[in-house]
Amino acid sequence: MVTRGFSGRPPAAEIAERLPPGQYLTDDFPVLQLGPTPRVTEETWSFTLRDGPRPLKTWTWTEFAKLPRTRWKGDIHCVTKWSKFDTAWEGVSFDDILQDAGVEASTAFTLFEGFDDYTTNVPVADLTGGKAMVATSYEGKPIPPDHGGPARLLVPHLYFWKSPKWVKGLRFTQKDEGGFWELRGYHMYGDPWREQRFTGD
């Protein structure tokens, strides 16, 4: 695992209520990943929606950029205990992805996949209703490669391992299938406010 950019400070009284249990506030944006940053460009990026093994629709970067844009600003929380406040993202909501594909969610579960072969599970209920997006911009600029650019999933109300970098697609699954970290002991859901870091929490 590669790590970089950790620095924290105790929560002040006026911000403590925004920090989930066990978290500390950082002004940095730490970098964590399984290995080398994959070489993904706008020219080579694509996003595929699948129902199990069956492809439903694939977008190129140019096609994806034409979809309606959504902006979100708020706090993000990593399972390694750092939190960063007031982050600003822009991308395409999961709702608009489904609408453009002309489909509805076929199951209650999804498994997201990254260009680095990372996977993580997210329930459909945590993606719809404006809760999640495939983000292509951070703080008004293209997402840097080490933070998952050109595109990453953003599910800000869950621990940040549920927002995979370099996202290339998702598939609807018949049951709740664990991804990379879930199969290695991380919690299947990952709610920071309930400190769901590991299986059994």
C-alpha positions in Angstrom: 0.0 0.0 0.0 1.2 3.5 -0.9 0.5 6.3 1.6 1.4 10.0 1.5 0.2 13.3 3.0 -0.9 12.5 6.5 -1.1 15.3 9.0 -3.8 15.8 11.6 -4.8 17.9 14.6 -7.3 17.4 17.4 -10.8 18.5 16.6 -11.8 22.0 17.9 -15.1 22.2 19.7 -16.8 24.0 16.8 -15.9 21.2 14.3 -16.2 18.2 16.6 -19.8 17.5 15.7 -18.8 17.1 12.0 -16.2 14.4 12.8 -17.5 10.8 13.0 -16.3 8.8 16.0 -12.5 8.1 16.0 -11.7 10.5 13.2 -9.3 13.4 13.1 -9.4 16.5 10.8 -6.7 17.0 8.2 -6.1 19.9 5.7 -4.1 17.5 3.4 -5.6 15.0 1.0 -3.8 11.8 1.9 -3.0 9.3 -0.9 -3.7 5.6 -0.3 -3.7 2.9 -2.9 -2.8 -0.7 -3.4 0.1 -0.2 -5.8 1.3 2.0 -8.7 -1.0 4.5 -10.2 -2.5 3.0 -13.3 -2.0 5.0 -16.6 -5.5 6.0 -17.5 -6.2 8.9 -19.8 -9.3 10.5 -21.1 -8.6 8.8 -24.4 -8.4 5.3 -22.9 -11.1 5.8 -20.2 -14.5 4.2 -20.5 -17.3 3.3 -18.1 -19.4 0.2 -18.5 -22.7 -0.6 -16.8 -23.5 -4.3 -16.5 -26.3 -6.5 -15.3 -24.2 -9.4 -14.0 -21.9 -10.3 -16.9 -24.2 -8.7 -19.5 -23.2 -5.2 -20.7 -26.0 -2.6 -20.7 -24.1 0.4 -21.9 -20.6 1.8 -22.3 -19.6 5.4 -22.4 -16.3 6.9 -23.7 -14.9 10.0 -22.0 -16.4 12.2 -24.7 -19.8 10.6 -24.3 -19.7 10.7 -20.5 -18.8 14.4 -20.6 -22.1 15.2 -22.3 -24.2 13.8 -19.5 -25.8 16.2 -17.0 -23.4 17.5 -14.4 -23.9 17.4 -10.6 -21.9 19.3 -8.0 -21.4 18.3 -4.4 -19.5 20.0 -1.5 -19.0 18.4 1.9 -16.9 16.2 4.1 -15.2 12.9 3.4 -14.0 10.3 5.9 -11.3 7.6 5.4 -11.3 4.3 7.3 -7.7 5.1 8.3 -9.3 7.8 10.5 -8.6 11.1 8.6 -11.5 13.4 7.6 -11.3 16.3 5.2 -14.0 19.0 5.3 -15.7 21.0 2.5 -14.3 19.1 -0.4 -15.9 20.2 -3.8 -16.6 17.6 -6.5 -18.4 17.6 -9.9 -19.4 14.7 -12.0 -22.4 12.6 -13.2 -24.9 11.3 -10.6 -25.7 7.6 -10.5 -29.3 8.6 -11.3 -28.3 10.3 -14.5 -26.2 7.3 -15.5 -29.2 5.0 -15.2 -31.4 7.5 -17.0 -29.0 7.8 -19.9 -28.7 4.0 -20.1 -32.5 3.8 -20.2 -32.5 1.2 -17.4 -33.5 0.8 -13.8 -31.5 -0.9 -11.1 -32.1 -4.6 -11.7 -31.0 -5.7 -8.2 -30.4 -4.1 -4.8 -26.6 -4.5 -5.0 -23.6 -3.4 -7.1 -19.9 -4.1 -7.4 -17.8 -1.3 -8.7 -14.5 -2.0 -10.6 -11.4 0.1 -11.1 -8.7 0.1 -13.8 -6.4 -1.2 -11.1 -8.7 -4.3 -10.6 -9.9 -2.9 -7.2 -13.5 -3.7 -6.4 -16.0 -2.6 -3.7 -19.6 -3.2 -3.1 -22.2 -0.5 -2.6 -26.0 -1.0 -2.2 -28.1 0.6 -4.9 -30.0 2.5 -2.1 -26.7 4.3 -1.3 -26.2 5.4 -4.9 -29.6 6.7 -6.0 -31.5 9.8 -4.9 -28.4 12.0 -5.5 -26.3 10.2 -3.0 -23.4 9.3 -5.3 -21.6 10.3 -8.5 -18.9 9.3 -10.9 -16.7 12.4 -10.2 -14.5 13.9 -12.9 -13.6 17.2 -11.2 -12.2 18.1 -7.8 -12.0 21.7 -6.5 -12.8 22.9 -10.0 -10.0 21.0 -11.7 -9.5 17.6 -13.3 -9.0 14.9 -10.7 -5.2 14.2 -10.4 -4.1 10.7 -11.2 -3.0 9.9 -7.7 -6.5 10.8 -6.4 -8.2 8.6 -9.0 -8.4 10.7 -12.1 -9.7 11.0 -14.7 -12.8 9.6 -12.9 -13.6 8.1 -9.5 -16.7 7.1 -7.7 -17.9 9.4 -4.9 -20.1 8.0 -2.1 -19.3 10.6 0.5 -21.6 9.3 3.3 -19.6 6.0 3.5 -15.9 5.5 4.4 -13.8 6.6 1.4 -12.7 3.0 0.5 -16.2 2.8 -1.0 -15.3 5.6 -3.5 -12.9 3.7 -5.7 -10.3 5.5 -7.8 -9.9 5.0 -11.6 -13.4 3.6 -11.8 -14.2 1.8 -15.0 -17.7 0.3 -14.4 -20.1 -1.4 -12.1 -22.2 -4.5 -12.3 -25.5 -5.3 -10.6 -25.1 -8.4 -8.5 -27.8 -10.8 -7.3 -26.4 -10.7 -3.7 -24.2 -8.4 -1.7 -20.7 -9.5 -2.9 -17.7 -8.2 -1.0 -15.0 -6.4 -2.9 -11.2 -6.3 -2.3 -11.2 -4.9 1.2 -14.5 -6.5 2.3 -13.0 -9.9 1.5 -10.0 -9.0 3.7 -12.0 -8.1 6.8 -13.4 -4.6 6.1 -17.1 -4.0 6.9 -19.6 -4.8 4.1 -21.2 -1.4 4.5 -18.8 1.1 6.0 -20.8 3.8 7.8 -18.4 6.2 9.5 -20.9 7.4 12.0 -21.3 3.9 13.2 -17.6 3.2 13.0 -18.2 0.3 10.7 -14.5 -0.2 9.8 -14.2 -4.0 10.1 -16.4 -7.1 10.0 -18.2 -7.3 13.4 -18.2 -3.5 14.1 
